Structure formats: structure tokens, C-alpha cells
Amino acid sequence: MRAADLSRIAELVRIPTEIVRGLSGLFRAGPQRVDQLEVILSVLLAIALARLLPGGNTGWAAFSGYMVARAQWRLCLRRASLRMLGTLFGALLGYLTVRFGAAQPLPLAAAMFAVTLVCLYMSVLGRRAYAWLFVGITFAMVTIDSLGAGAASVDHFVFVRVMEVFFGISASAAVSALSTLTLRRRVPARPLQLRTPVPCSWNPLVGRHALQAALATGWIPLAAHWMGTDAAAQAAITVMAVMTVAPAKLQTPSGAIPRRVVHRFVGCALGATSALVTLATVGHNLPLTLAAVALGVAVGRHIENESGELAYVGTQFSLAFLVVLVPGASAEAGLARFTGILIGIAVLTGLRLIARALHWREV
């Protein structure tokens, strides 16, 4: 076993201890506490709006609100715009693929490979990387769902998915605007930091990186019937999310992807476990469920803000916690999504081992 592998195992053991130690300042006053309050309000408002949708996934709306919520109004609006733009294009592309092209597993597998290849490459190097990521994610969700529910359901699924994202980002934008006019006048946010645009010219290293992701997602439509659509969609999302890293991290063998895999696994395991324990304790009591959601969201955002290199663990904790616990979610659906995360991690890890054997550059 290589020294790098041993260090990752040691990190896997260390992460929970570091998180527990960091939670000591969860309720400490200051800018971070205001940030936690903003994201809690954003998620709760997103849940309230999403419950107006029949047959919708309240958890996806809640997590959209969580991810867009930012202390600076400008950054919140930018992320909201890119997430909505990517969702719209991904939904349209998925709709057209199902309706007029590939509605069977084999052609969908080819389409998934091609879309992932382009979107992953652009999510690393593109000027609007966040939007490109959601083109790929939404395309995967729409097309994989059509395999389980049938092509006739694609109209409703596309509408619901777009509206869930719209409700989530609208909630965050409204809360951020209100906070900017009130709380943030007394407790200013940290200085605004936007990603520096990277020239989008052909990069063979990023191309190989995107090819790994495309190979990892291309087979998923072929196995969707066996896995179930919830798990299959989450497997595809896992691959795209884990493989989207800053370009600089692909230039040296820094272990960026294995670290993100470990952090996603640990965060989702902790979040799903916490949500299942909470669900077993409070049942479907709405006030208690919402109180638990608020606490879980605060914990996830606190880990993001205070844990440095472990920030991604906080994001994944919140993801798993919300999709399992939010009102209307079932334990079975949450477990299916967590299973999809494990499948995505396993497939991606296997492909990376093959790439290492073929002497592709390690990242």
C-alpha cells in the first residue's frame, strides 16, 4: 500500500474528530452566525415554496437554497443566475434527448457520455463553470428519470425540477437581499471573492480528466433499472460533483480527487445517519422536523465556514441531511440516494485505478 493511500485512510479516521472539535463554536456570535441564520431562513423558505409543487422533491429545492445562499448579495445573485441557467439548458437538452432521440438505455448511455465529457471539461475550464456543472447534472436527472417513469412523464419532471431550483434560488436571493438591508449593515460579510476566469483553450490534462468522468457516467443508464432511478441519478451527480475541481489542482499530483471522494463519503454518511436518527425520533412531526432541519443546516454551514480543508464535508453533510429529512422525504428514498453516492464513488475509484495502471497522470 502506497504512503498516499495510508495518509488518506488516516484522514478518513481523523475527519469526524476534527468536525466534533470544530462544532464547539457553533453558536458563537459574529459574521458566521449571521451567515448560518441566512442559510437556515433560505432553506426553510425554499421548503415552504416547494411544498406547493405536487410530486416535487422538496429536498432538491432545499439544497438549491442552501448552495446559493451567500452573505454577499452580488455573489448570491451570480450563483443563483448560473444555477438557474444551467438547470434550464440541462432540462431542455434532456427533454429533447428523451422526446426526439434516445429514450432507451443504450442511446441514453451514449448521450450521457457525450454530455458529461463536454460539461465536465467546461465546468473545470469554462468562464461559467457553475452553470456547466448543472447542465450535466440536470441532463442526467431528466434522462435517467425517463427510464423509470417512461418518456411520457418527462414533461412533468422537467417542469417540477426547474421550479424546485427556481424556488430554492429565489428563497436565497430574497433572504440575502433582506439581510443586506438589515443585519449585514451591522455585521459586514467577508470581502467578496469571485473565481478568476481561466482561458478556455484545449487542455489535454483536463480532457483526460473529463474522459474519466464520462466513462464513469456513461454506463449508468444501462444499469438504471437494476439500481433504481434515484440511486442511478445520484451516482451520476456524485461523479460530476467530485470531478469538478479548480484547474490548478489538476496540474500536480495533489490527490485532489481522492480527497474529495473521501470528504463526500464521510459528509454524506454523517448527514444521512443524522437525518435517519432524527426521522426515527421525531417521525413526521412538522414543527420538530423543521427545527431539526434548521439545526442540521447550521451544522453543515458551520463546518463549511470553520473547517478549512474539510469544508466540502460540510456541504455533503447538508446534502444528505436535507434529502433524507425534509418534509415529504422518505427514509427509503434517502437510502436510495445514499446508495447511489456509494455506487458513484466505487465506479469512479475503480476507473481511476485503471487510469493509474495505464499511467494516466494522477490527480
C-alpha positions in Angstrom: 0.0 0.0 0.0 1.4 3.4 -1.0 2.1 6.1 1.5 -0.5 8.4 -0.1 -3.1 5.6 0.4 -2.2 5.3 4.1 -2.4 9.0 4.6 -6.0 9.0 3.1 -7.0 6.2 5.4 -5.6 8.2 8.3 -7.5 11.3 7.1 -10.7 9.2 7.0 -10.3 8.3 10.6 -9.4 11.9 11.6 -12.3 13.8 9.9 -15.1 13.0 12.5 -12.8 14.0 15.4 -11.9 17.3 13.7 -15.6 18.1 12.9 -16.7 17.4 16.5 -13.8 19.7 17.8 -14.9 22.4 15.4 -18.5 22.3 16.4 -17.6 23.9 19.8 -18.0 27.3 18.3 -21.4 26.6 16.5 -23.3 29.3 18.4 -20.5 31.8 18.7 -21.6 35.3 17.9 -20.2 37.1 14.8 -20.4 37.1 11.0 -20.5 33.3 10.8 -23.6 33.2 13.0 -25.4 35.6 10.7 -24.4 33.5 7.8 -25.9 30.4 9.5 -29.1 32.3 10.1 -29.3 33.4 6.5 -28.9 29.9 5.2 -31.4 28.5 7.7 -34.0 31.0 6.6 -33.2 30.4 2.9 -33.7 26.6 3.3 -36.9 26.9 5.3 -38.4 29.4 2.8 -37.4 27.1 -0.1 -39.1 24.2 1.6 -42.3 26.2 2.2 -42.4 27.2 -1.5 -41.5 23.8 -2.8 -44.4 22.1 -0.9 -46.7 23.9 -3.3 -45.5 21.6 -6.1 -47.4 18.3 -6.4 -45.0 15.4 -6.6 -41.9 17.5 -6.2 -38.6 16.7 -4.4 -38.6 19.2 -1.5 -35.0 18.2 -0.7 -33.7 19.4 -4.0 -35.3 22.8 -3.6 -33.9 23.0 0.0 -30.4 22.1 -1.2 -30.6 24.6 -4.0 -31.4 27.2 -1.5 -28.6 26.1 0.7 -26.0 26.2 -2.1 -27.0 29.6 -3.4 -27.2 31.3 0.0 -24.2 33.6 0.3 -23.6 36.6 2.6 -22.8 38.9 -0.3 -25.9 39.8 -2.4 -23.8 40.0 -5.5 -22.3 36.6 -5.1 -25.7 35.1 -4.2 -27.3 36.6 -7.3 -24.4 35.3 -9.5 -24.6 31.8 -8.2 -28.4 31.8 -8.5 -28.3 33.0 -12.1 -25.7 30.4 -13.1 -27.6 27.6 -11.3 -30.8 28.5 -13.0 -29.2 29.0 -16.4 -27.5 25.6 -16.2 -30.7 23.9 -15.0 -32.8 25.3 -17.8 -30.3 24.3 -20.5 -29.8 20.9 -19.0 -33.5 20.3 -18.6 -34.1 21.4 -22.3 -31.3 19.2 -23.5 -32.6 16.2 -21.5 -36.2 16.8 -22.7 -35.1 16.9 -26.4 -33.0 13.8 -26.0 -35.8 11.8 -24.5 -38.5 13.1 -26.8 -36.8 13.1 -30.1 -33.7 10.9 -29.8 -32.7 8.5 -27.2 -35.4 7.1 -24.9 -33.7 3.7 -24.4 -30.8 2.7 -22.2 -28.2 2.2 -24.9 -28.6 5.5 -26.8 -29.0 7.3 -23.5 -25.7 5.9 -22.4 -24.0 7.4 -25.4 -25.7 10.7 -24.8 -24.7 10.7 -21.1 -21.1 10.0 -22.1 -21.0 12.9 -24.6 -22.8 15.4 -22.3 -20.6 14.6 -19.3 -17.5 14.9 -21.4 -18.3 18.4 -22.6 -19.9 19.7 -19.3 -17.2 18.3 -17.1 -14.5 19.9 -19.2 -16.3 23.2 -19.2 -17.0 23.0 -15.5 -13.3 22.9 -14.9 -12.1 25.5 -17.5 -15.3 27.4 -18.6 -16.0 31.0 -17.6 -19.4 29.9 -16.3 -18.3 26.7 -14.7 -21.1 26.5 -12.2 -23.7 26.7 -15.0 -21.9 24.0 -17.0 -22.0 21.7 -14.0 -25.7 22.0 -13.7 -26.3 21.4 -17.4 -24.7 18.0 -16.9 -26.4 17.3 -13.6 -29.9 18.2 -14.8 -29.5 16.3 -18.0 -28.6 13.2 -16.0 -31.6 13.7 -13.7 -34.1 14.2 -16.5 -32.9 11.3 -18.8 -32.5 8.8 -16.0 -35.9 9.5 -14.6 -37.4 8.9 -18.0 -36.1 5.3 -17.9 -38.0 4.6 -14.7 -41.2 6.6 -15.2 -41.4 6.5 -19.0 -40.8 9.2 -21.7 -44.4 10.4 -21.2 -43.5 11.7 -17.8 -40.6 13.9 -18.9 -42.8 17.0 -19.3 -43.9 16.9 -15.7 -40.4 16.0 -14.4 -38.8 18.8 -16.3 -41.3 21.4 -15.0 -41.0 20.2 -11.4 -37.2 20.1 -11.4 -36.9 23.6 -12.9 -39.4 25.0 -10.4 -37.7 23.4 -7.5 -34.4 25.1 -8.4 -36.3 28.4 -9.0 -37.9 28.2 -5.6 -34.6 27.4 -3.9 -32.6 30.2 -5.5 -35.5 32.7 -5.1 -35.6 32.0 -1.4 -31.9 32.6 -1.0 -31.9 35.7 -3.1 -34.8 37.2 -1.1 -33.1 36.3 2.3 -29.8 37.7 1.1 -31.4 41.0 -0.1 -33.2 41.4 3.2 -30.1 40.6 5.2 -28.1 43.1 3.2 -30.5 45.9 4.1 -30.7 44.9 7.8 -28.3 42.5 9.6 -25.3 43.0 7.2 -25.2 46.7 7.9 -24.2 45.9 11.5 -22.2 42.7 10.8 -20.5 43.0 7.4 -19.7 39.9 5.4 -16.2 38.9 4.5 -14.7 40.5 1.4 -16.2 39.3 -1.9 -14.1 36.7 -3.7 -15.0 35.7 -7.2 -13.3 33.0 -9.3 -10.7 34.3 -11.7 -11.7 33.4 -15.3 -9.5 30.8 -16.9 -8.8 30.9 -20.6 -10.8 28.1 -22.2 -8.3 26.7 -24.6 -7.7 23.0 -25.2 -6.0 21.3 -22.2 -5.1 17.6 -22.7 -4.9 17.1 -18.9 -8.4 18.4 -18.3 -9.5 16.4 -21.4 -8.3 13.1 -19.8 -9.9 14.2 -16.5 -13.3 14.8 -18.3 -12.9 11.5 -20.1 -12.7 9.6 -16.8 -15.9 11.3 -15.6 -17.6 10.5 -18.9 -16.6 6.8 -18.7 -17.9 6.7 -15.1 -21.4 8.1 -16.0 -21.8 6.6 -19.5 -22.7 3.2 -18.2 -25.3 4.4 -15.6 -28.3 4.4 -18.0 -27.5 0.7 -18.8 -27.7 -0.2 -15.0 -30.5 2.2 -14.0 -33.2 -0.5 -14.0 -31.1 -2.6 -11.6 -30.1 0.3 -9.3 -33.4 2.3 -9.4 -33.6 5.8 -10.8 -33.0 7.6 -7.5 -29.7 5.8 -7.0 -28.7 6.0 -10.7 -29.2 9.7 -10.8 -27.3 10.3 -7.6 -24.4 8.1 -8.9 -24.1 10.4 -11.9 -24.4 13.5 -9.8 -21.7 12.2 -7.5 -19.2 11.6 -10.3 -19.7 15.1 -11.8 -19.6 16.9 -8.4 -16.5 15.1 -7.2 -14.6 15.6 -10.5 -15.3 19.3 -10.7 -12.2 20.9 -9.2 -10.2 24.0 -9.7 -7.8 23.8 -12.8 -4.7 24.4 -10.6 -5.4 21.2 -8.7 -5.0 19.2 -11.9 -1.5 20.5 -12.6 0.3 18.4 -9.9 -0.4 15.0 -8.3 -2.0 16.6 -5.2 -4.6 13.9 -4.6 -7.5 16.4 -5.0 -10.0 13.9 -6.4 -9.3 11.1 -3.9 -9.6 13.7 -1.1 -13.0 14.9 -2.5 -14.2 11.3 -2.7 -13.3 10.7 1.0 -14.9 14.0 2.0 -18.1 13.3 0.0 -18.4 9.8 1.5 -17.8 11.0 5.1 -20.1 14.0 4.8 -22.9 12.1 3.2 -22.6 9.2 5.7 -22.7 11.6 8.7 -25.6 13.6 7.2 -27.7 10.6 6.2 -27.2 8.9 9.6 -28.1 12.1 11.5 -31.2 12.5 9.4 -32.3 8.9 9.8 -31.8 9.1 13.6 -33.8 12.3 13.7 -36.6 10.9 11.5 -36.9 7.9 13.8 -37.0 10.2 16.8 -39.4 12.9 15.7 -41.3 11.0 12.9 -43.2 13.3 10.6 -44.0 16.0 13.3 -43.7 19.1 11.1 -42.5 21.6 13.8 -39.9 19.2 15.2 -38.8 18.3 11.7 -38.3 21.9 10.7 -36.4 22.6 13.9 -34.1 19.6 13.1 -33.6 20.9 9.6 -32.6 24.3 11.0 -30.0 22.7 13.3 -28.7 20.4 10.6 -28.3 23.3 8.2 -26.5 25.3 10.8 -24.1 22.4 11.5 -23.4 21.9 7.8 -22.7 25.6 7.1 -20.6 25.9 10.3 -18.3 23.0 9.0 -18.0 24.8 5.7 -17.0 28.0 7.3 -14.7 26.8 10.0 -13.1 23.6 8.9 -10.7 24.8 6.2 -9.8 21.8 4.0 -12.8 19.9 5.4 -15.3 22.5 4.1 -16.6 20.0 1.4 -17.6 17.6 4.2 -20.0 20.3 5.5 -21.6 20.7 2.0 -22.1 16.9 1.7 -23.4 16.6 5.2 -26.1 19.2 4.4 -26.9 17.5 1.1 -27.6 14.1 2.6 -29.3 15.6 5.7 -31.7 17.6 3.6 -32.7 14.9 1.1 -33.4 12.4 3.8 -35.1 14.6 6.4 -37.0 17.4 4.7 -40.8 17.2 5.0 -42.2 14.7 2.4 -39.0 12.7 2.0 -38.9 9.1 3.0 -36.2 7.1 4.6 -36.3 4.7 1.6 -35.7 7.5 -0.9 -32.8 8.9 1.2 -31.2 5.5 1.5 -31.5 5.0 -2.3 -29.7 8.3 -2.9 -27.0 7.4 -0.5 -26.6 4.1 -2.2 -26.2 6.0 -5.5 -23.4 8.1 -3.9 -21.6 4.9 -2.9 -22.0 3.4 -6.3 -20.7 6.6 -8.0 -17.7 6.7 -5.6 -17.0 3.0 -6.3 -17.1 3.3 -10.0 -15.0 6.4 -10.1 -12.4 4.9 -7.8 -12.3 1.8 -10.0 -11.8 3.8 -13.1 -9.1 5.9 -11.5 -7.2 2.7 -10.5 -7.4 1.6 -14.1 -6.1 5.0 -15.2 -3.2 4.7 -12.8 -2.4 1.3 -14.2 -2.4 2.8 -17.7 0.0 5.6 -16.4 -2.5 8.4 -16.8 -1.4 11.4 -14.7 -2.7 11.1 -11.2 -4.7 14.0 -9.8 
